[in-house]
Amino acid sequence: MHRFRSLVLVVLACAVLAVPAAHGASAAVVISQVYAGGGNSGAPWANDYVELLNRGSTPVDLGSWTVQYASASSTSWSTTALTGSIQPGHYYLVQLAGGTNGSALPAPDATGTTNLATSSGKVALVSSGTALSCGASAGSCSANPLVEDLVGYGSASDYEGASPAPALSNTTAAMRADAGCTDTDSSSADFTAVAPSPRSSGSPAASCGATTPPGPTASAAASVDVDLQQVLSIALERPAISFGTTISGATPAPISEHVTVMSNDTAGYALTIHRSAFSPADLPLGLSVPDTAIVPIPIAPAADLLVGSMSAASAAGGDVWPTAIGFSSPLPVTAPGHYTATVTFTVVGR
């Protein structure tokens, strides 16, 4: 959704935020799957679940561990106690709250009553029974040495890496790549939204540490190159705006000028406007956006007027900014004639 800012002159600044790496970088046991649509309409399984995998080479005692959950922006966590141990290469299924639709899960290794939000939330694997209090921002939980692994999905406020895993639905689960073996400490890179497929301690083991026996090899190298260009373009609804014939003292009705911006810059962009003076004499030309009054458009070389900004890349088909060009006050008494000027919209990547 577009967020219109007040039509004032601003100085744009960029900041690079460092997000600490998750404790899961060295963890043998990771969260390998999260399903949050259990029992809902169209759900294939009757319960939510969290699936774990021991990527290591030795058994891990889970007797004091918990699986914890918090909603997308919350720092209040609910806990589910784990029991027993998890063998190398084996899965561990934690069954959670459910509903009336879908099939029963395979025999779980632990059970709880936590109800996961379907599209967005945070799930942590914690080597303690104490509920967490972190999660307000990215990296806040990863700094806790008791957090063995963390998955933020959808619009979660905390996650590993640069962004959360995809949003989920009644028919999709967050699935860790390579049967759960891949762990790059990035929720978005490690997980994809796919059909849920719960695995438990009774399922076939994963081969995270398997290696190919040595033997004769041959190799050949090929160079690879690609030219990438930044996508940054702007298109106007009307390349020419005419107010027709009017008289001094009148205020012609504003004319719509929708501006479409295409940008693949994930840091976002700003949309601004300036104009030239009317010739043979200047007139009070202005701009309005929805729910705002018409304000004067600066005349170059004065600083541009900020129309609005985005903090992400544009939508696939472009972002449409609805504006209108009009007059900020009645037309002054001046000599009859044909008056012309030019307005220029500019999009600036961050």
PATORLO-979489 format. One record per residue (C-alpha): residue number from 1; x, y, z. Coordinates in steps of 0.25 Angstrom, whole numbers. Each point is the difference from the previous one (the first is absolute). Layout:
+-------+-------+-------+-------+
: marza :    px :    py :    pz :
+-------+-------+-------+-------+
:   NUM :     X :     Y :     Z :
...
+-------+-------+-------+-------+
This chain:
+-------+-------+-------+-------+
: marza :    px :    py :    pz :
+-------+-------+-------+-------+
:     1 :     0 :     0 :     0 :
:     2 :     5 :    14 :    -3 :
:     3 :     4 :     9 :    12 :
:     4 :    -2 :    15 :    -4 :
:     5 :     9 :     9 :     8 :
:     6 :    -3 :    14 :     2 :
:     7 :     4 :     9 :   -12 :
:     8 :    12 :     7 :     6 :
:     9 :    14 :     1 :    -4 :
:    10 :     8 :   -12 :     7 :
:    11 :    15 :    -5 :     0 :
:    12 :     0 :   -15 :    -4 :
:    13 :    10 :    -9 :     8 :
:    14 :     3 :   -14 :     0 :
:    15 :     5 :    -9 :    11 :
:    16 :     6 :   -14 :     0 :
:    17 :    -4 :    -9 :    12 :
:    18 :     9 :   -11 :     4 :
:    19 :    -8 :   -12 :     4 :
:    20 :     7 :   -10 :     9 :
:    21 :     2 :   -15 :    -4 :
:    22 :    -9 :   -10 :     6 :
:    23 :     5 :   -10 :    11 :
:    24 :    -5 :   -10 :   -10 :
:    25 :    13 :     1 :    -8 :
:    26 :     6 :   -11 :     9 :
:    27 :   -13 :    -7 :     4 :
:    28 :    -1 :   -15 :    -3 :
:    29 :   -15 :     0 :     2 :
:    30 :    -8 :     9 :    -9 :
:    31 :   -14 :     3 :    -3 :
:    32 :    -2 :    -7 :   -13 :
:    33 :   -15 :     3 :    -2 :
:    34 :   -11 :     9 :     5 :
:    35 :   -15 :    -2 :    -4 :
:    36 :   -11 :    10 :     6 :
:    37 :   -13 :    -3 :    -7 :
:    38 :    -3 :   -13 :     7 :
:    39 :   -15 :    -3 :     1 :
:    40 :    -4 :    12 :    -8 :
:    41 :    -9 :     0 :   -13 :
:    42 :     7 :    -8 :   -11 :
:    43 :    12 :    -4 :     9 :
:    44 :     6 :   -14 :    -3 :
:    45 :     4 :    -2 :    15 :
:    46 :    -9 :     2 :    12 :
:    47 :    11 :     6 :     9 :
:    48 :    11 :    11 :    -1 :
:    49 :    14 :    -6 :     2 :
:    50 :    14 :     3 :     1 :
:    51 :    10 :   -10 :    -5 :
:    52 :    15 :    -1 :     5 :
:    53 :    12 :    -7 :    -6 :
:    54 :    13 :    -4 :     6 :
:    55 :    10 :     4 :   -10 :
:    56 :    12 :    -4 :     9 :
:    57 :     7 :   -14 :     2 :
:    58 :    -4 :    -2 :    14 :
:    59 :   -13 :    -1 :     8 :
:    60 :    -5 :    12 :     7 :
:    61 :    -8 :     0 :    13 :
:    62 :   -12 :     9 :    -2 :
:    63 :    -5 :    -2 :    15 :
:    64 :     1 :    14 :     4 :
:    65 :    -3 :     7 :   -14 :
:    66 :   -12 :     7 :    -5 :
:    67 :    -6 :     4 :   -13 :
:    68 :    -6 :    14 :     2 :
:    69 :    -9 :     9 :    -9 :
:    70 :    -3 :    14 :     0 :
:    71 :    -9 :     8 :   -10 :
:    72 :     6 :     8 :   -11 :
:    73 :     3 :    13 :     8 :
:    74 :    -2 :    -5 :    14 :
:    75 :    11 :    -3 :    11 :
:    76 :    -9 :    -9 :     8 :
:    77 :     3 :   -14 :    -2 :
:    78 :    -7 :   -13 :     3 :
:    79 :     8 :   -13 :     3 :
:    80 :    -2 :   -15 :    -4 :
:    81 :     9 :    -9 :     8 :
:    82 :     8 :   -11 :    -7 :
:    83 :     4 :   -13 :     6 :
:    84 :    10 :   -11 :    -4 :
:    85 :    11 :     1 :   -10 :
:    86 :     2 :     1 :   -15 :
:    87 :     9 :    -9 :    -7 :
:    88 :    10 :     4 :   -11 :
:    89 :    -7 :     3 :   -13 :
:    90 :   -14 :    -3 :     6 :
:    91 :   -12 :     9 :     1 :
:    92 :    -8 :     4 :    12 :
:    93 :   -15 :     4 :    -2 :
:    94 :    -6 :    10 :    10 :
:    95 :   -16 :     0 :    -2 :
:    96 :    -7 :    13 :     4 :
:    97 :   -14 :     5 :     0 :
:    98 :   -10 :    -5 :   -11 :
:    99 :   -14 :     0 :    -5 :
:   100 :   -10 :    -8 :    -7 :
:   101 :     5 :    -1 :   -15 :
:   102 :    12 :    -8 :    -5 :
:   103 :     6 :   -14 :     4 :
:   104 :     7 :    -4 :    13 :
:   105 :    15 :     3 :     0 :
:   106 :    10 :   -12 :     1 :
:   107 :     2 :    -4 :    15 :
:   108 :     6 :    13 :     6 :
:   109 :    13 :     0 :     9 :
:   110 :    -6 :    11 :     8 :
:   111 :   -13 :     8 :     1 :
:   112 :    -5 :    13 :     4 :
:   113 :   -12 :    10 :    -1 :
:   114 :     7 :    12 :    -6 :
:   115 :    -8 :     5 :   -12 :
:   116 :     9 :     6 :   -11 :
:   117 :    -5 :    11 :    -9 :
:   118 :    -2 :    -5 :   -14 :
:   119 :     7 :    11 :    -8 :
:   120 :    10 :     7 :     9 :
:   121 :     8 :    -3 :    13 :
:   122 :    13 :    -4 :     7 :
:   123 :     4 :   -14 :     5 :
:   124 :    12 :    -3 :     8 :
:   125 :     8 :   -12 :     5 :
:   126 :     5 :     3 :    14 :
:   127 :     9 :    -8 :     9 :
:   128 :    -7 :     4 :    12 :
:   129 :   -14 :     0 :     6 :
:   130 :    -1 :    15 :     2 :
:   131 :    -9 :     8 :    -9 :
:   132 :     8 :    10 :    -9 :
:   133 :    -3 :    15 :     1 :
:   134 :     7 :     4 :   -13 :
:   135 :    -5 :     2 :   -14 :
:   136 :    -4 :    14 :    -2 :
:   137 :    11 :     2 :   -11 :
:   138 :     9 :    -8 :    -9 :
:   139 :    11 :    -7 :     7 :
:   140 :    -5 :     2 :    14 :
:   141 :    -3 :   -14 :     3 :
:   142 :    13 :    -5 :    -7 :
:   143 :     8 :     7 :    10 :
:   144 :    -5 :   -10 :    11 :
:   145 :    10 :   -12 :     1 :
:   146 :   -12 :    -9 :     4 :
:   147 :    -7 :     2 :   -13 :
:   148 :     5 :   -11 :    -8 :
:   149 :    -8 :     3 :   -13 :
:   150 :   -10 :    11 :    -4 :
:   151 :   -10 :     1 :   -11 :
:   152 :    -8 :    12 :    -3 :
:   153 :   -10 :    -1 :   -11 :
:   154 :   -10 :    10 :    -8 :
:   155 :     1 :    13 :     7 :
:   156 :     8 :    -4 :    12 :
:   157 :     8 :    11 :     7 :
:   158 :    11 :   -10 :     4 :
:   159 :     7 :   -10 :    -9 :
:   160 :    14 :    -5 :    -4 :
:   161 :     7 :     7 :   -12 :
:   162 :    -5 :    12 :    -8 :
:   163 :   -15 :    -4 :    -1 :
:   164 :   -11 :   -10 :     5 :
:   165 :    -4 :   -13 :    -6 :
:   166 :   -12 :     1 :   -10 :
:   167 :   -14 :     2 :     6 :
:   168 :    -7 :   -13 :     2 :
:   169 :   -15 :    -5 :    -3 :
:   170 :    -9 :   -11 :     4 :
:   171 :     7 :    -8 :   -11 :
:   172 :    14 :     4 :     1 :
:   173 :    11 :    -3 :    11 :
:   174 :    14 :     7 :     1 :
:   175 :    10 :   -11 :    -4 :
:   176 :    15 :     0 :     2 :
:   177 :     8 :    -3 :   -12 :
:   178 :     7 :   -13 :    -3 :
:   179 :    -9 :    -9 :     9 :
:   180 :     3 :    10 :    12 :
:   181 :    15 :    -1 :    -1 :
:   182 :     3 :    14 :    -6 :
:   183 :     2 :    11 :    10 :
:   184 :     6 :    13 :    -5 :
:   185 :    -6 :     8 :    12 :
:   186 :   -10 :     7 :    -9 :
:   187 :   -15 :    -3 :     1 :
:   188 :    -3 :     5 :   -14 :
:   189 :    11 :    -8 :    -6 :
:   190 :    -1 :   -13 :     7 :
:   191 :   -16 :    -1 :     0 :
:   192 :   -10 :    -1 :   -12 :
:   193 :   -15 :    -1 :     1 :
:   194 :    -4 :   -14 :    -5 :
:   195 :   -11 :   -10 :     3 :
:   196 :     2 :    -5 :    15 :
:   197 :     6 :   -14 :     2 :
:   198 :     2 :    -3 :    15 :
:   199 :    11 :    -9 :     4 :
:   200 :     3 :    -6 :    13 :
:   201 :    10 :    -9 :     7 :
:   202 :    -6 :   -12 :    -7 :
:   203 :     3 :     6 :   -14 :
:   204 :    12 :    -4 :    -8 :
:   205 :    13 :     8 :     4 :
:   206 :     6 :    11 :    -7 :
:   207 :    14 :    -1 :    -5 :
:   208 :     5 :    14 :     3 :
:   209 :    15 :    -5 :     2 :
:   210 :     0 :   -10 :   -12 :
:   211 :    12 :     1 :    -9 :
:   212 :     4 :    -6 :   -13 :
:   213 :    11 :   -10 :     0 :
:   214 :    13 :     4 :    -6 :
:   215 :     2 :    -4 :   -15 :
:   216 :     6 :     4 :   -13 :
:   217 :    -5 :    14 :    -4 :
:   218 :     0 :    10 :   -12 :
:   219 :    -4 :    14 :    -1 :
:   220 :    -1 :    11 :   -10 :
:   221 :    -3 :    15 :     3 :
:   222 :    -9 :    10 :    -8 :
:   223 :     0 :    15 :     2 :
:   224 :   -13 :     6 :     4 :
:   225 :    -4 :    15 :    -1 :
:   226 :   -13 :     8 :     0 :
:   227 :    -3 :    15 :    -1 :
:   228 :   -10 :     5 :    10 :
:   229 :    -7 :    13 :    -1 :
:   230 :    -8 :     7 :    11 :
:   231 :   -15 :     2 :    -4 :
:   232 :    -4 :    14 :     3 :
:   233 :   -11 :     7 :    -9 :
:   234 :   -11 :     9 :     1 :
:   235 :   -13 :     2 :    -9 :
:   236 :   -10 :    10 :     0 :
:   237 :   -15 :    -1 :    -2 :
:   238 :     0 :    13 :    -8 :
:   239 :    12 :     5 :    -8 :
:   240 :    -7 :    13 :    -2 :
:   241 :   -10 :     7 :     9 :
:   242 :    -9 :    11 :    -5 :
:   243 :   -10 :     8 :     8 :
:   244 :    -6 :     6 :   -12 :
:   245 :    -6 :    14 :     0 :
:   246 :    -3 :     7 :    13 :
:   247 :     0 :    14 :     6 :
:   248 :     8 :     8 :    10 :
:   249 :    -5 :    -2 :    14 :
:   250 :    -5 :   -14 :    -3 :
:   251 :     6 :   -13 :     6 :
:   252 :    -1 :   -11 :   -11 :
:   253 :    -3 :   -14 :     6 :
:   254 :    13 :    -9 :     2 :
:   255 :     3 :   -10 :   -10 :
:   256 :     4 :   -14 :     3 :
:   257 :    15 :    -5 :    -2 :
:   258 :     2 :   -14 :     4 :
:   259 :    15 :    -3 :     1 :
:   260 :     5 :   -14 :    -1 :
:   261 :    14 :    -4 :     5 :
:   262 :     8 :   -12 :    -3 :
:   263 :    12 :    -3 :     9 :
:   264 :     7 :   -13 :     4 :
:   265 :     8 :     7 :    11 :
:   266 :    -4 :    -7 :    13 :
:   267 :     4 :    12 :     8 :
:   268 :   -11 :     8 :    -6 :
:   269 :    -1 :    13 :    -7 :
:   270 :    -6 :    14 :     1 :
:   271 :    -9 :     7 :   -10 :
:   272 :     1 :    15 :    -1 :
:   273 :    -5 :    12 :    -9 :
:   274 :     5 :    13 :    -5 :
:   275 :    -5 :    10 :   -11 :
:   276 :     5 :    11 :    -9 :
:   277 :    -7 :    14 :     1 :
:   278 :   -11 :     3 :    -9 :
:   279 :     3 :     9 :   -12 :
:   280 :    -4 :    11 :    -3 :
:   281 :    -3 :     2 :    15 :
:   282 :     0 :   -10 :    11 :
:   283 :   -13 :    -6 :     6 :
:   284 :    -2 :    -7 :    13 :
:   285 :     1 :   -15 :    -4 :
:   286 :    -1 :   -11 :    10 :
:   287 :    -1 :   -14 :     3 :
:   288 :    -9 :    -9 :     9 :
:   289 :     0 :   -14 :     5 :
:   290 :   -12 :    -7 :     6 :
:   291 :    -6 :     6 :    12 :
:   292 :     9 :    12 :    -1 :
:   293 :    -1 :    15 :    -4 :
:   294 :     7 :     5 :   -13 :
:   295 :    13 :     5 :     4 :
:   296 :    10 :     9 :    -9 :
:   297 :    10 :    -8 :    -9 :
:   298 :    14 :     6 :     1 :
:   299 :     6 :     6 :   -12 :
:   300 :    14 :    -5 :    -3 :
:   301 :    11 :     2 :     5 :
:   302 :    -7 :     0 :    13 :
:   303 :    -1 :   -14 :     7 :
:   304 :   -10 :   -10 :    -5 :
:   305 :   -13 :    -2 :     7 :
:   306 :    -1 :   -15 :     6 :
:   307 :   -12 :    -7 :    -5 :
:   308 :     2 :   -13 :     8 :
:   309 :    10 :   -11 :     2 :
:   310 :     1 :   -15 :     2 :
:   311 :    10 :    -8 :     8 :
:   312 :    -1 :   -12 :    -9 :
:   313 :     1 :    -4 :   -15 :
:   314 :   -13 :     3 :    -8 :
:   315 :   -11 :   -10 :    -3 :
:   316 :     2 :    -9 :   -12 :
:   317 :    -9 :     9 :    -9 :
:   318 :     6 :    13 :     6 :
:   319 :    -5 :     9 :    12 :
:   320 :   -11 :    10 :    -5 :
:   321 :     0 :    13 :     8 :
:   322 :   -13 :     8 :    -2 :
:   323 :     2 :    15 :    -1 :
:   324 :    -7 :    12 :    -6 :
:   325 :     6 :    13 :    -7 :
:   326 :    -8 :    12 :     3 :
:   327 :     1 :    15 :     5 :
:   328 :     3 :     3 :    15 :
:   329 :    -8 :    13 :    -1 :
:   330 :    -9 :     7 :   -10 :
:   331 :     7 :     5 :   -13 :
:   332 :     5 :    14 :     1 :
:   333 :    -4 :    12 :    -8 :
:   334 :    10 :     0 :   -12 :
:   335 :     1 :     2 :   -15 :
:   336 :    -9 :   -10 :    -8 :
:   337 :     8 :   -10 :    -8 :
:   338 :     5 :   -14 :    -1 :
:   339 :     8 :    -4 :    13 :
:   340 :    10 :   -12 :     0 :
:   341 :     8 :    -7 :    11 :
:   342 :     6 :   -14 :     2 :
:   343 :    -1 :    -9 :    12 :
:   344 :    11 :   -11 :     3 :
:   345 :    -2 :   -12 :     8 :
:   346 :    13 :    -7 :     5 :
:   347 :     2 :   -13 :     6 :
:   348 :    13 :    -2 :     9 :
:   349 :     5 :   -14 :     4 :
:   350 :     5 :     0 :    14 :
+-------+-------+-------+-------+
